[in-house]
Amino acid sequence: MKILVTGCSGQLGFDVCRELDRRNIAYYGAVRSDFDLTDKKAIQQFIEGYKPEVVIHCAAYTAVDKAEDEVDLCRKINVDAVKAIADGCKLIDAKLIYISTDYVFPGDGEKFYNIDDEKNPPNVYGKSKLDGEEIVKDLLEKYFIVRISWVFGINGHNFIKTMLKLADSHADLKVVDDQIGSPTYTADLAPLLCDMAQSEKYGTYHATNEGICSWAQFAAEIFKLAGKNVEVTGQPSEAYPTKAKRPLNSRLSKKSLDEAGFKRLPDWHDALDRYIKELNG
């Protein structure tokens, strides 16, 4: 088996490549210098030249607030590039694993979203990822769409690293407590994606770590496990207006994972504990 991983220098791509190394699976970890995601011809030429059996597409435009101003760039990367990748996969009959997001849903209420529930993205980024999903479904039969949320990994920026940095200069912090979701540890997600790559259980999946929390609860647990004496006070989202609207409800049902026989990711508390130990080396 030969796999192409896009965005290998990002949080998820980095851990996917590490997992493929562990499994002794041949792969190429692509970075920006290999092909520009705004250059459709370059994308297709690279895929046709490398001829992978699977493409795990981890690269994306993820600057959620900037996307509100950079609509064209966001869509070039999250929509047009996805079409070029899907076209390339179709040409060589390769499987595609497309990473999507909880932001495809409206983000209201308290229910756990099932994979086929009504979509109504609250922002430009979410709309671009949903349009990417639709392209993958329209063009391919051999695809996995994997929705994740609140991502953290060893290689890149994330909420945990931000909180730990703030802990060095703050004894107390105000953190949003009305957005509810599940963190996703890339080191836990990577093995699942590799299992999918080696299967033919095509379809759409939700794959976050188990359990739910608010950002404030997440922050409090970060400080506890890291041994930082920081007091966390919950605040409503309206106290911290952002350019892009954020979903209040990011609960995702794992029913499709269960039905396909894939193993759920560990509880987020356990994932966070392992991550902080990894950070501390």
C-alpha positions in Angstrom: 0.0 0.0 0.0 1.2 3.5 -0.8 -0.4 6.6 0.8 -0.2 10.3 0.1 -0.7 12.5 3.2 -1.3 16.2 2.6 -0.4 18.8 5.2 2.2 16.6 6.9 3.7 19.5 8.8 0.3 20.3 10.5 -1.0 18.8 13.7 -2.9 15.9 12.2 -0.7 15.2 9.1 2.3 15.0 11.4 0.7 12.3 13.6 -0.7 10.4 10.6 2.8 10.2 9.1 4.1 9.0 12.5 1.4 6.3 12.6 2.2 5.2 9.0 5.9 4.9 10.1 4.9 2.6 13.0 2.9 0.4 10.6 5.7 0.3 8.0 3.3 1.6 5.3 4.9 3.4 2.4 3.8 7.1 2.2 4.7 10.5 1.0 4.1 13.4 3.4 3.4 16.4 1.2 4.1 20.0 2.2 3.5 23.3 0.5 6.7 23.1 -1.6 5.4 19.9 -3.2 2.4 21.6 -4.6 0.4 24.7 -3.9 -3.2 24.0 -2.9 -4.3 27.0 -5.0 -2.8 25.3 -8.1 -5.3 22.7 -9.3 -3.0 21.5 -12.2 0.0 21.0 -9.9 -2.2 19.0 -7.4 -3.4 16.6 -10.1 0.0 16.2 -11.7 1.5 15.3 -8.3 -1.2 12.7 -7.6 -1.0 11.2 -11.0 2.8 11.0 -10.7 2.9 9.5 -7.2 -0.1 7.2 -7.8 -1.1 6.6 -4.2 -3.7 4.0 -3.3 -5.0 6.3 -0.7 -4.9 10.1 -0.2 -5.3 11.3 3.4 -6.1 15.0 3.0 -5.2 16.7 6.2 -4.2 20.1 4.7 -6.9 22.8 4.9 -7.5 26.5 5.4 -8.4 26.6 9.1 -8.1 30.3 10.1 -11.7 30.5 11.0 -11.9 34.3 11.7 -9.6 35.3 8.8 -11.8 33.3 6.5 -14.6 35.8 6.9 -12.3 38.3 5.1 -10.4 35.9 2.9 -13.4 34.1 1.4 -11.8 33.5 -2.0 -8.5 32.1 -0.5 -10.5 29.9 1.9 -12.6 28.5 -0.9 -9.6 27.9 -3.2 -8.0 25.7 -0.6 -11.1 24.1 1.0 -13.2 23.7 -2.1 -11.3 24.0 -5.4 -8.3 22.1 -4.1 -10.5 19.3 -2.8 -12.1 19.0 -6.2 -8.7 18.7 -7.8 -7.7 16.0 -5.3 -10.9 14.1 -5.8 -10.5 14.3 -9.6 -7.0 13.0 -9.2 -8.2 10.1 -7.0 -10.9 9.3 -9.4 -8.4 9.1 -12.3 -6.2 6.6 -10.6 -8.9 4.8 -8.6 -7.5 5.9 -5.2 -9.4 6.1 -1.9 -9.8 9.6 -0.4 -10.0 10.4 3.3 -11.3 13.9 3.7 -11.1 15.7 7.1 -14.1 17.8 7.9 -15.5 19.6 10.9 -18.3 20.0 13.4 -18.8 23.5 11.8 -20.9 22.0 9.0 -23.8 21.9 11.5 -25.7 24.9 12.8 -24.4 24.4 16.3 -27.5 25.0 18.3 -29.5 22.9 20.8 -28.0 20.2 22.9 -28.4 17.0 20.8 -25.6 14.9 19.5 -25.5 15.5 15.7 -25.8 12.4 13.6 -23.9 12.3 10.3 -27.0 13.0 8.1 -28.6 15.7 10.3 -29.4 19.1 8.7 -26.3 21.1 7.8 -26.2 24.9 8.1 -22.7 26.1 8.7 -22.5 29.3 10.9 -19.5 30.7 9.1 -17.4 30.9 5.9 -15.0 28.2 7.0 -17.8 25.7 7.8 -19.5 26.4 4.5 -16.2 25.7 2.6 -15.7 22.4 4.4 -19.3 21.4 3.7 -18.9 22.2 0.1 -15.8 20.1 0.1 -17.7 17.2 1.5 -20.4 17.5 -1.2 -17.7 17.5 -3.9 -16.1 14.3 -2.5 -19.5 12.6 -2.3 -20.4 13.7 -5.9 -17.2 12.6 -7.5 -16.1 9.5 -5.6 -17.4 6.2 -4.3 -14.3 5.2 -2.4 -14.2 8.0 0.2 -14.2 8.5 4.0 -15.5 11.9 5.3 -14.3 12.3 8.9 -15.6 15.2 11.0 -13.6 16.3 14.0 -13.5 19.2 16.4 -11.3 21.1 18.9 -8.1 19.6 17.5 -4.8 19.4 19.4 -1.5 17.7 18.5 2.2 17.9 19.3 3.1 19.7 16.0 1.4 23.0 15.7 -0.7 25.7 17.5 -3.7 24.8 19.6 -5.9 25.8 22.5 -3.8 23.8 25.1 -0.5 25.5 24.1 -2.2 28.9 24.3 -3.6 28.2 27.7 -0.3 27.0 29.0 1.5 30.1 27.7 -1.1 32.3 29.4 -0.6 30.4 32.6 2.9 31.8 32.8 1.5 35.4 33.2 -2.0 35.0 34.6 -3.3 33.8 37.9 -6.9 33.8 36.6 -8.5 33.5 33.2 -12.0 34.0 31.8 -12.9 31.3 29.3 -16.0 30.7 27.3 -18.3 28.2 29.0 -21.4 28.0 26.7 -19.7 26.2 23.7 -19.9 22.5 24.3 -18.0 19.9 22.3 -15.3 17.2 22.3 -11.5 17.7 22.0 -9.7 15.6 19.3 -6.2 14.4 20.0 -4.4 13.8 16.7 -2.3 11.0 18.1 -5.6 9.1 18.8 -7.2 10.1 15.5 -4.3 9.0 13.3 -4.6 5.3 14.0 -8.3 5.4 13.2 -7.5 7.1 9.9 -4.9 4.5 9.0 -7.4 1.7 9.9 -9.9 3.4 7.5 -7.2 3.6 4.8 -6.7 -0.2 5.1 -10.4 -0.9 4.9 -13.3 -0.5 2.4 -15.8 0.7 5.0 -16.5 3.9 3.0 -18.8 6.6 4.3 -19.1 9.6 6.7 -17.9 9.4 10.3 -17.6 11.5 13.4 -14.3 10.9 15.2 -13.5 13.0 18.3 -12.3 11.8 21.7 -15.1 10.5 24.0 -16.8 12.8 26.5 -17.9 16.4 26.2 -16.9 19.6 28.0 -17.0 23.4 27.6 -13.9 25.4 26.7 -13.8 26.6 30.4 -13.9 23.0 31.7 -11.2 22.0 29.1 -9.0 24.9 30.3 -9.5 24.0 34.0 -8.4 20.4 33.3 -5.4 21.6 31.3 -4.2 23.6 34.3 -4.9 20.8 36.7 -2.9 18.2 34.8 -0.1 20.6 34.0 0.2 21.6 37.7 -0.6 25.3 37.0 -2.3 27.3 39.7 -4.8 29.3 37.5 -8.4 30.1 38.4 -10.8 29.7 35.4 -14.0 31.7 35.3 -16.7 30.8 32.8 -18.0 33.5 30.5 -20.7 33.5 27.7 -19.6 33.6 24.1 -21.2 37.1 23.7 -18.5 38.4 26.1 -15.9 37.5 23.5 -17.2 38.5 20.1 -15.3 37.0 17.2 -15.5 37.8 13.5 -16.8 34.2 12.7 -19.7 32.9 14.6 -18.8 29.8 16.7 -21.2 26.9 17.3 -22.5 26.5 20.8 -23.2 22.8 20.3 -20.5 20.7 18.8 -21.7 17.3 20.2 -21.1 14.6 17.5 -22.7 11.2 17.5 -20.3 8.2 16.9 -23.1 5.9 15.8 -21.6 5.4 12.3 -18.2 4.5 13.8 -19.9 1.9 15.9 -21.9 0.5 13.0 -18.8 0.1 10.9 -16.9 -1.7 13.7 -14.3 1.1 14.2 -13.0 1.6 17.7 -14.0 4.9 19.3 -11.2 7.2 20.5 -10.3 7.3 24.2 -11.9 9.7 26.7 -10.6 13.3 26.3 -9.3 13.5 29.9 -7.1 10.5 29.2 -6.0 12.0 25.9 -5.2 15.3 27.5 -3.1 13.6 30.2 -1.0 11.8 27.6 -0.6 14.9 25.5 0.7 17.0 28.4 3.1 14.3 29.3 4.3 14.3 25.7 4.6 18.1 25.8 6.8 17.8 28.9 8.9 15.2 27.1 
